[in-house]
Amino acid sequence: MSNETRLQALSGFLKSRRASLTPASVGLPEGTRRRTPGLRREEVAQLAGVSSTWYTWLEQGRDIKVSPSVLECIAAALRLTKDERNYLFALALDNGPGPAAYQQEEVTVISPSLQKILQELTTCPTIISDRHCNIVGWNEAAAHVFLDFTQLPAEGRNMISLLFVRKEFQRLAVNWEQFVRGYLSIFRAYYGQYVEDRWYDDFIAEMKGQHPRFQELWEESRVSSAPDVVLEFRHAKAGKMLFHLTSLQVHGTADLRCSIYTPAAETGTESKLELLMK
C-alpha cells in the first residue's frame, strides 16, 4: 500500500480500538458525559505514557517517527491482542520488503501431502486459500456444503468476494455477519503482514465501491490470524448444520491457510453431511 494508505489504515485501526474500550475496562473513572463511545485520546496517551499531542498526531495518520518501545506502550494501553499488536507494528513501522517483492505472482500448487489431507477429511468441509483469500483447494465435503468451486473461473474464487457476491453464501449462513467478520479479520491480518502489496488496496477499493456492507464491516478493523467461530448453516437440502471453524497456517514456501469446518458434536450435522454426499 502507499504511504498515505498505510497511515490511513493505521489511523482507522487506532480509532476503532480506542472506541472499543471503556474507562472502567482500563481502570479509569467514567468522568463527565462522553460525546462518543470509548476512551478519549488523552486517556490513551495517559495509559501509554506519551504526550497527548503525539498520540493525537499518530491517530490522525501523520507521518511521524515511532519506535517499537513506544508502540509496545500503545498496544498495552489499547489492550491489543497478539494479532492486533502485529498489525499495529506492521502499519506503524512499515517494515515490508517493498512493492517489487509482490509484482510477480507465484502459481500456487497444492502439495500431494496437503491434497491427501483434504481427501481424508471426508466429513469436514475444508478449504485451502492463499494470502489473498483466493480458494486454491477444497474437498468434496466443501463442494457439497458451499458450492462446486470447479464451476467458477480461478479468478472468481476469492472467498471475501464470494461472501458478498454469491447469494448461496448469504442464504447458507444463519449468522452471516459473524461468518464474514471471521474472514475479514483473517484478511486484515494478511493486509498488515503484506503491507507493501498493492493488490490489497485495489481489491479493498473495489469491494467498498460495490458493497456498502463490506465497507461498514471492514471499518470495524478486526484482526485475527485464527478466529474461533461457531457457524450455523441452513442448507437447502440438509437443513440445519453446525460447524466449528478451525483456521490453520500451512507451513511451506507458499503462504497457505487451511480452513476446516468440523461438524459440532451431538447435532446430527455429520450424519446429515454423509447423507448429502451420497
C-alpha positions in Angstrom: 0.0 0.0 0.0 1.1 3.6 -0.5 2.4 5.6 2.5 -0.8 7.6 2.6 -3.0 4.5 2.5 -0.8 2.9 5.2 -1.2 5.9 7.5 -5.0 6.0 6.9 -5.2 2.3 7.8 -3.2 3.0 11.0 -5.5 5.9 11.9 -8.7 3.9 11.3 -7.3 1.0 13.4 -6.3 3.1 16.4 -9.7 4.9 16.4 -11.6 1.6 16.2 -9.6 0.0 19.1 -9.9 3.2 21.2 -13.7 3.3 20.6 -14.0 -0.4 21.7 -12.7 0.3 25.3 -14.5 1.8 28.2 -12.8 3.7 31.1 -13.9 1.0 33.5 -12.2 -1.7 31.4 -8.8 0.0 31.8 -9.2 1.2 35.4 -10.1 4.8 34.7 -13.0 6.8 36.2 -16.0 7.3 34.0 -15.8 11.1 34.4 -18.2 13.6 32.8 -20.6 12.8 30.0 -18.9 11.5 26.8 -20.0 12.5 23.3 -18.6 9.4 21.7 -18.1 5.8 22.9 -14.8 4.6 24.1 -11.7 6.3 25.6 -10.6 9.8 24.8 -7.3 10.3 23.1 -5.7 11.9 26.1 -6.7 8.9 28.2 -4.9 6.5 25.8 -1.9 8.8 25.9 -2.0 8.8 29.7 -2.2 5.0 29.8 0.7 4.7 27.3 2.9 7.3 29.0 3.1 9.5 25.9 2.1 13.1 25.3 -1.5 13.7 24.2 -0.3 15.7 21.2 2.0 13.0 20.0 -0.7 10.3 20.3 -3.2 12.6 18.5 -0.8 13.0 15.6 -0.3 9.2 15.5 -4.0 8.6 15.4 -4.6 11.3 12.8 -2.3 9.4 10.5 0.5 11.9 10.4 3.9 10.7 9.1 5.8 10.9 12.4 8.7 8.8 13.8 7.7 5.9 16.1 9.8 3.4 18.0 9.0 -0.2 18.9 9.2 0.6 22.6 6.5 3.3 22.3 4.3 1.1 20.1 4.5 -1.5 22.9 3.1 1.0 25.3 0.3 2.0 22.8 -0.5 -1.7 22.3 -0.7 -2.3 26.1 -2.9 0.8 26.6 -5.3 -0.3 23.9 -5.4 -3.9 25.3 -4.4 -5.3 21.9 -4.3 -9.0 21.2 -1.1 -10.5 19.7 -2.6 -10.3 16.2 -3.7 -6.7 16.7 -0.3 -5.8 18.0 1.4 -7.3 15.0 -0.9 -5.4 12.8 -0.1 -2.1 14.6 3.6 -2.7 14.3 3.3 -3.6 10.6 1.5 -0.4 9.8 3.4 2.0 12.1 6.9 0.8 11.3 6.4 -0.1 7.6 8.9 -2.9 7.6 7.6 -4.6 4.4 10.0 -5.8 1.8 8.8 -3.3 -0.8 6.3 -3.4 -3.6 8.7 -5.1 -6.0 8.5 -8.3 -4.0 4.9 -8.8 -5.0 5.0 -7.8 -8.6 5.5 -11.4 -9.8 2.6 -13.5 -8.7 3.5 -17.1 -7.8 1.5 -20.1 -9.1 0.1 -21.9 -6.1 0.4 -25.7 -6.3 -1.2 -27.9 -3.6 1.4 -30.5 -2.5 0.4 -34.2 -2.7 0.5 -34.4 1.2 -1.9 -31.5 1.6 -4.1 -33.0 -1.1 -4.1 -36.2 0.8 -5.2 -34.4 4.0 -8.1 -32.8 2.0 -9.3 -36.2 0.8 -9.0 -37.8 4.3 -11.2 -35.1 5.9 -14.3 -36.7 4.4 -16.9 -35.2 6.7 -15.1 -32.0 7.4 -15.6 -29.4 4.7 -12.1 -28.0 4.1 -10.9 -25.1 2.0 -7.3 -24.1 1.2 -6.7 -20.4 0.5 -3.8 -18.2 -0.3 -2.7 -14.8 1.3 -5.3 -13.0 -0.9 -8.0 -15.4 0.4 -8.3 -16.9 -3.1 -9.5 -20.5 -2.8 -6.9 -22.8 -4.3 -8.0 -26.2 -3.0 -11.1 -27.9 -1.4 -12.5 -31.3 -0.7 -15.7 -33.0 -1.7 -17.5 -32.1 1.5 -16.8 -28.4 0.9 -18.2 -28.6 -2.6 -21.4 -30.1 -1.2 -21.9 -27.6 1.7 -20.8 -24.4 -0.1 -20.7 -24.8 -3.9 -18.8 -26.6 -6.6 -15.8 -24.3 -7.0 -14.9 -26.0 -10.2 -17.8 -24.2 -11.8 -16.1 -20.9 -11.1 -13.1 -19.5 -13.0 -9.9 -19.3 -10.9 -10.1 -15.5 -10.7 -13.7 -15.8 -9.3 -12.8 -17.9 -6.3 -11.9 -15.2 -3.8 -13.6 -16.1 -0.5 -14.1 -12.5 0.6 -15.7 -11.6 -2.7 -17.9 -14.7 -2.8 -19.3 -13.9 0.7 -20.8 -10.7 -0.7 -21.5 -11.7 -4.3 -22.9 -15.2 -4.1 -26.5 -15.5 -2.7 -25.8 -19.1 -1.8 -23.4 -18.0 0.9 -25.8 -15.4 2.3 -28.6 -17.9 2.4 -26.5 -20.6 3.9 -25.0 -18.9 6.9 -27.6 -18.0 9.6 -25.0 -15.8 11.3 -23.7 -14.5 8.0 -22.2 -11.3 9.6 -20.2 -13.4 12.1 -19.1 -15.6 9.2 -17.9 -12.5 7.3 -16.3 -10.9 10.3 -14.2 -14.0 10.8 -12.8 -14.0 7.3 -12.3 -10.2 7.3 -10.3 -10.4 10.5 -8.0 -13.0 8.7 -7.9 -10.8 5.6 -6.8 -7.8 7.7 -4.1 -9.8 9.4 -2.7 -10.6 5.9 -3.2 -6.9 4.9 -0.9 -5.9 7.7 1.6 -8.7 7.1 2.0 -7.8 3.4 1.8 -4.1 3.9 3.6 -3.2 0.6 1.4 -5.5 -1.6 -0.7 -3.0 -3.7 -3.1 -5.8 -4.6 -4.9 -5.3 -1.3 -5.6 -1.6 -1.9 -7.1 -2.3 -5.3 -9.2 -5.2 -4.0 -10.5 -3.2 -1.0 -11.3 -0.2 -3.1 -13.3 -2.4 -5.5 -15.2 -4.1 -2.7 -16.0 -0.8 -1.0 -17.3 0.6 -4.3 -19.6 -2.4 -4.9 -20.7 -3.5 -1.5 -21.6 -0.8 1.2 -21.9 -3.5 3.9 -18.3 -4.6 3.2 -17.1 -1.0 4.0 -19.1 -1.0 7.2 -17.7 -4.3 8.4 -14.2 -3.6 7.2 -14.1 -0.3 9.2 -14.6 -2.3 12.4 -10.9 -3.1 12.0 -11.0 -6.6 13.5 -7.7 -8.6 13.3 -7.2 -12.3 13.9 -5.0 -14.8 12.3 -7.2 -17.7 13.6 -10.7 -16.6 14.8 -12.6 -19.2 16.8 -16.1 -19.3 15.2 -19.1 -21.5 15.5 -21.3 -21.3 12.4 -24.9 -22.3 11.9 -25.8 -23.2 8.3 -29.3 -23.7 6.9 -28.5 -25.9 3.9 -31.2 -26.2 1.2 -31.0 -30.0 1.2 -29.6 -31.0 4.6 -31.3 -28.4 6.8 -29.7 -27.1 10.0 -25.9 -27.8 10.3 -23.5 -26.5 13.0 -19.7 -26.3 12.4 -16.7 -25.2 14.3 -14.3 -23.3 12.1 -10.6 -24.0 12.7 -8.1 -22.0 10.7 -4.6 -23.3 10.4 -1.4 -21.9 8.7 0.2 -24.4 6.3 4.0 -24.4 6.7 5.9 -24.2 3.5 7.1 -21.8 0.8 3.6 -20.7 -0.1 1.6 -18.8 2.5 -1.5 -21.0 2.6 -4.3 -21.4 5.1 -6.4 -24.5 5.8 -9.9 -23.7 7.0 -11.6 -26.8 8.4 -15.3 -26.9 9.3 -15.7 -29.6 11.9 -19.3 -30.8 12.5 -20.4 -29.9 16.0 -20.9 -32.9 18.2 -24.4 -34.2 19.1 -26.1 -32.0 16.5 -26.6 -34.6 13.7 -24.5 -32.4 11.4 -22.0 -35.2 10.5 -24.8 -37.7 9.6 -26.6 -35.0 7.5 -23.4 -34.3 5.6 -22.8 -38.0 5.0 -26.4 -38.3 3.5 -25.9 -35.2 1.5 -22.7 -36.5 -0.1 -24.3 -39.8 -1.0 
